[in-house]
Amino acid sequence: EYIKSVEATYQKSNLIRNTVITSLKFETSKGKTSFFGYEVGKKFVLKQNDCRLVGFHGKEGDAIDALGAYFAPVPPTPMMIPAKKLPSVGGNGGVAWDD
């Protein structure tokens, strides 16, 4: 599972007197979301098809003023190599089991 997109909002803050990021919503490859902040202002989405979020960049002061992201390709799923069963070692007694 990986983060595939970030949706954010921004607006001018009267308190800080700058334009700031007001909310962040992360979405994973399995459709799970996590939301932070207050969804006010203009919305934008940071997303790159077939890629995963690997980092952020931006500007900050008293708050996050601007936000960008780094995306990298999703690594291919490794081929599953079947397990190799090794013979059991020890005595001959007992009942055989295999989990």
C-alpha positions in Angstrom: 0.0 0.0 0.0 1.3 3.5 -0.8 0.1 7.1 -1.0 -1.1 7.8 -4.6 -2.4 11.3 -4.2 -2.7 14.4 -2.0 -5.6 16.7 -2.3 -5.1 20.1 -0.6 -6.8 23.5 -0.2 -5.3 26.9 0.3 -6.4 30.4 1.0 -5.3 33.8 2.3 -5.0 33.8 6.1 -6.1 37.0 7.9 -4.2 35.9 10.9 -0.9 35.2 9.2 -1.4 37.6 6.2 -0.1 35.0 3.8 -1.7 32.4 1.6 -1.4 29.1 3.4 -2.3 25.4 3.0 -5.5 24.9 4.9 -6.1 21.1 4.5 -4.5 17.9 3.3 -6.2 14.7 2.3 -4.1 11.6 1.5 -5.4 8.7 -0.6 -3.7 5.3 -0.7 -3.5 2.7 -3.4 -6.2 0.7 -1.5 -8.6 3.7 -1.4 -8.1 4.6 2.2 -8.1 8.4 3.0 -6.7 10.5 5.9 -7.8 14.2 6.2 -6.1 17.0 8.1 -7.1 20.6 8.6 -10.0 22.7 7.4 -11.3 22.3 3.8 -11.6 26.0 2.9 -10.2 27.9 -0.1 -9.1 26.7 -3.5 -8.5 23.0 -4.1 -5.6 21.4 -5.9 -4.4 17.8 -6.3 -0.9 16.4 -6.4 -0.9 13.1 -8.3 1.1 11.4 -11.0 -0.5 8.3 -12.6 1.1 5.0 -11.9 3.4 6.6 -9.2 3.6 6.8 -5.5 4.3 9.8 -3.2 7.9 9.8 -1.9 8.4 13.3 -0.6 7.3 16.9 -0.3 8.8 20.3 -1.1 7.4 23.8 -0.6 7.6 27.0 1.4 6.9 27.5 5.1 6.8 30.3 7.6 4.3 30.3 10.5 2.4 27.7 8.4 2.8 25.7 5.2 2.7 28.4 2.6 3.1 26.3 -0.5 3.3 22.5 -1.1 4.7 20.4 -3.9 5.4 16.7 -4.1 7.9 14.1 -5.4 6.5 11.0 -7.1 8.3 7.9 -8.1 7.1 4.9 -10.2 5.4 2.1 -8.3 7.9 -0.8 -8.2 6.6 -3.9 -9.9 5.3 -6.6 -7.6 8.0 -9.2 -7.2 7.3 -12.6 -8.6 6.4 -15.0 -5.8 9.1 -17.7 -5.7 7.6 -20.9 -4.3 8.9 -22.0 -1.0 11.2 -25.0 -1.0 10.4 -27.7 1.5 13.4 -29.1 3.3 13.3 -32.5 4.9 12.7 -32.7 8.6 15.7 -33.7 10.8 15.6 -35.5 14.1 13.9 -38.6 15.5 11.3 -40.9 13.9 8.7 -40.7 16.7 5.6 -38.6 16.9 2.8 -37.6 14.5 3.7 -35.7 11.3 2.4 -32.2 10.9 2.8 -29.6 8.2 1.7 -25.9 8.6 
